[in-house]
Amino acid sequence: MALCELKYFSLALGKATAANVILPERQPGPFPVLYLLHGLSDDYSIWQRRTNIERYLHGLPLIVVMPDGGRGFYCDALQGFAYETAMVRDLVEFIDNTFNTRAQRGGRALAGLSMGGYGAVKLALQYPEKFCCALSHSGAMAFGHKSMPDEDPRADEFRRIVGKDAGGGPNDMFVLSQQLEAANRPALRIDCGTEDFLLEDNRDFHAHLEKIGYAHEYQEFPGGHTWDYWDEHVREAIAFCARHLEIETN
């Protein structure tokens, strides 16, 4: 696999930003693209620094793009940066214009962990015409759905993104999934560790999807909110996305 570090200008952010891109070598394109999103405290380099993602991708005709999402939950903040538009407009267009991609819904997938797990599923639900599937590891599935308690030290920061009473708004995945017509639903997979502090939020979203008849994959595994867990289960993310991107795997 080849590696590119991109430094590019995002109109939505009004600033330069970055992404790492893993590319197939010595294979004919065009290639489908997996956008792999990081968590709240990390950046675009973290998947390569803390997992064996390049080794797991060996031999696959798949481009993997790991963008920088700041601490923005891949939303267009009420007060702050427009990370949603930066992703679905600026980055997707830049990748399609720069590399030999399958520039269509069936050629794009999303995955991520924690904040990025929420972002992957949320963006797929918001833009089902752009992405055929999404996967969440240990996702912050209640972000944009539950109000942040005043005593939480991150309350002011998160309210600047989605508002004080975010439930029912444009970043509420419970609402987004319910509003989406069945024929337009992207494929979803959700997993979480049984010792993860976000487990109940994942169970709640899983139960919600079952209630509205949204077919999806859901699994719980031993483990917590850790890189050991994500490094192990990102292989399942690659396999899930490869299946829906119609990539043959060994």
C-alpha positions in Angstrom: 0.0 0.0 0.0 1.1 3.6 -0.7 0.6 6.5 1.7 -0.1 10.1 1.0 -0.4 13.0 3.5 -2.7 15.6 2.0 -2.6 19.3 3.0 -5.4 21.1 1.3 -7.7 24.1 1.8 -11.3 23.6 2.9 -13.7 26.3 2.0 -16.1 25.2 4.7 -13.5 25.5 7.4 -11.9 28.6 5.8 -8.5 27.2 6.5 -6.0 24.6 5.5 -6.5 21.1 6.9 -5.1 17.6 6.4 -5.8 13.9 5.8 -3.8 10.7 5.4 -4.7 8.5 2.4 -3.8 4.8 2.0 -3.7 3.8 -1.7 -3.6 0.5 -3.4 -0.4 -0.2 -5.5 -0.1 -1.9 -8.8 -3.8 -2.4 -9.2 -6.2 -1.1 -11.8 -8.8 1.4 -10.7 -11.2 3.0 -10.3 -11.3 2.3 -6.5 -14.0 2.6 -3.9 -13.2 4.9 -0.9 -13.6 4.3 2.8 -13.6 7.5 4.9 -12.2 6.4 8.4 -12.9 9.0 11.1 -11.1 9.6 14.4 -12.4 10.2 17.9 -12.7 13.3 20.0 -9.1 13.6 21.4 -7.2 12.5 18.3 -6.4 13.6 14.7 -6.0 12.3 11.2 -2.8 10.4 12.0 -4.2 8.3 14.9 -5.5 5.2 13.0 -2.0 4.6 11.6 -0.2 5.3 14.8 -2.4 3.1 17.0 -3.6 0.3 14.8 -2.3 -2.0 12.0 -4.7 -0.6 9.5 -2.2 -0.6 6.6 -1.5 -4.3 7.2 -5.2 -5.2 7.3 -5.7 -3.4 4.0 -2.9 -5.2 2.2 -4.0 -6.4 -1.3 -7.4 -4.8 -1.2 -8.4 -2.5 -4.1 -9.6 0.2 -1.6 -8.6 3.8 -0.9 -8.9 4.7 2.8 -9.1 8.4 3.7 -8.4 9.5 7.3 -9.4 13.2 7.6 -9.0 15.6 10.5 -12.3 16.3 12.2 -11.1 18.5 15.1 -13.4 18.2 18.0 -16.4 19.0 15.9 -18.3 15.7 15.8 -18.5 16.0 12.0 -21.3 18.6 12.4 -21.7 22.1 11.1 -21.5 23.8 14.4 -24.0 26.5 15.4 -20.9 28.4 16.7 -17.7 27.2 15.2 -16.4 25.1 12.3 -18.5 23.4 9.6 -16.9 20.0 9.7 -20.0 18.3 8.1 -19.7 20.4 5.0 -15.9 20.1 5.1 -16.3 16.3 4.9 -19.2 15.7 2.5 -18.4 18.5 0.1 -14.8 19.7 0.2 -13.1 16.4 1.1 -15.2 14.1 -1.0 -14.8 16.4 -4.1 -11.1 16.8 -3.5 -10.6 13.0 -3.2 -12.7 12.3 -6.3 -10.8 15.0 -8.3 -7.4 13.8 -7.2 -7.5 10.0 -7.2 -9.0 7.4 -9.5 -12.2 6.7 -7.5 -15.6 5.2 -8.0 -17.2 8.6 -7.6 -20.7 7.4 -6.8 -22.8 6.2 -3.8 -21.9 2.6 -4.3 -18.2 3.5 -4.2 -18.2 5.3 -0.8 -18.3 4.1 2.8 -17.8 5.6 6.2 -16.5 4.2 9.5 -15.1 5.6 12.7 -14.7 5.2 16.5 -16.3 7.1 19.3 -16.9 10.7 18.0 -16.0 9.3 14.6 -18.5 6.4 15.0 -21.2 8.9 15.6 -20.0 11.0 12.7 -19.8 8.0 10.3 -23.4 6.9 10.9 -24.8 10.5 11.1 -23.2 11.5 7.8 -24.5 8.4 6.1 -28.0 9.1 7.3 -27.8 12.7 6.3 -26.4 12.0 2.9 -27.6 8.6 1.8 -27.2 9.6 -1.8 -23.4 9.8 -1.2 -22.6 6.8 1.0 -23.8 3.2 0.7 -22.8 2.1 4.2 -21.4 3.2 7.6 -19.9 1.5 10.6 -19.5 2.7 14.2 -17.1 1.3 16.8 -18.0 2.5 20.3 -19.9 5.4 18.9 -21.2 8.4 20.8 -24.6 7.6 19.5 -26.5 9.9 21.8 -24.7 13.1 20.8 -27.2 15.4 19.3 -30.0 13.4 20.9 -29.6 13.8 24.7 -29.1 17.2 26.3 -25.7 17.7 27.9 -26.0 18.2 31.8 -24.9 21.6 33.0 -22.4 20.0 35.3 -20.5 18.3 32.5 -17.2 20.1 31.9 -17.7 19.8 28.1 -21.3 21.2 28.1 -20.4 24.6 26.8 -18.2 23.2 24.1 -20.7 20.7 22.9 -23.6 23.2 23.0 -21.7 25.5 20.7 -21.9 22.6 18.2 -25.5 21.4 18.5 -27.2 23.8 20.9 -28.5 23.3 24.4 -31.6 21.3 23.5 -30.3 19.3 20.5 -32.8 16.5 20.6 -34.9 16.3 17.4 -32.5 18.6 15.5 -30.5 17.9 12.3 -27.7 16.1 14.2 -30.0 13.7 16.1 -29.4 10.2 14.6 -32.6 8.8 16.2 -34.6 11.3 14.1 -32.5 11.0 11.0 -32.9 7.3 10.9 -36.6 7.4 11.4 -37.2 10.1 8.7 -35.2 8.2 6.1 -37.3 6.2 3.6 -36.6 2.5 3.7 -35.4 2.4 0.0 -32.7 5.1 0.8 -31.3 3.6 3.9 -27.5 3.0 3.9 -26.3 -0.3 5.4 -25.3 0.1 9.0 -23.1 -1.9 11.4 -22.6 -1.0 15.1 -20.4 -2.6 17.7 -19.3 -1.7 21.2 -17.3 -3.2 24.1 -19.2 -4.6 27.0 -17.0 -2.5 29.4 -17.4 0.7 27.3 -18.9 3.7 29.0 -20.9 4.3 25.8 -22.5 0.9 25.8 -26.0 1.9 26.9 -26.1 4.6 24.3 -25.2 2.0 21.6 -27.8 -0.3 23.0 -30.4 2.4 22.9 -29.7 3.3 19.3 -29.8 -0.4 18.3 -33.2 -0.8 20.0 -34.4 2.3 18.2 -33.3 0.9 14.8 -35.1 -2.4 15.6 -38.2 -0.5 16.6 -38.4 1.4 13.3 -37.6 -1.7 11.3 -34.2 -0.5 10.1 -32.2 -3.6 9.2 -28.6 -3.4 10.6 -25.8 -5.4 12.2 -25.2 -5.0 15.9 -22.6 -6.8 18.1 -21.1 -6.5 21.5 -17.6 -7.8 22.3 -15.5 -8.0 25.5 -13.5 -4.8 25.9 -13.6 -1.1 26.7 -13.0 2.3 25.0 -9.5 1.3 24.0 -7.2 1.0 21.1 -6.8 -2.7 21.7 -10.5 -3.1 21.1 -10.5 -0.8 17.9 -7.4 -2.4 16.4 -9.1 -5.8 16.7 -12.5 -4.9 15.4 -11.5 -2.5 12.6 -10.8 -5.7 10.6 -14.6 -6.4 10.8 -15.2 -2.8 9.6 -13.0 -3.3 6.6 -14.8 -6.6 5.8 -18.3 -5.0 6.2 -17.5 -2.1 4.0 -15.8 -4.3 1.4 -18.9 -6.4 1.2 -21.1 -3.4 0.5 -18.6 -1.8 -1.8 -18.6 -5.1 -3.7 -14.9 -5.7 -3.1 -13.7 -9.3 -3.3 -11.7 -10.4 -0.2 -9.7 -13.5 0.4 
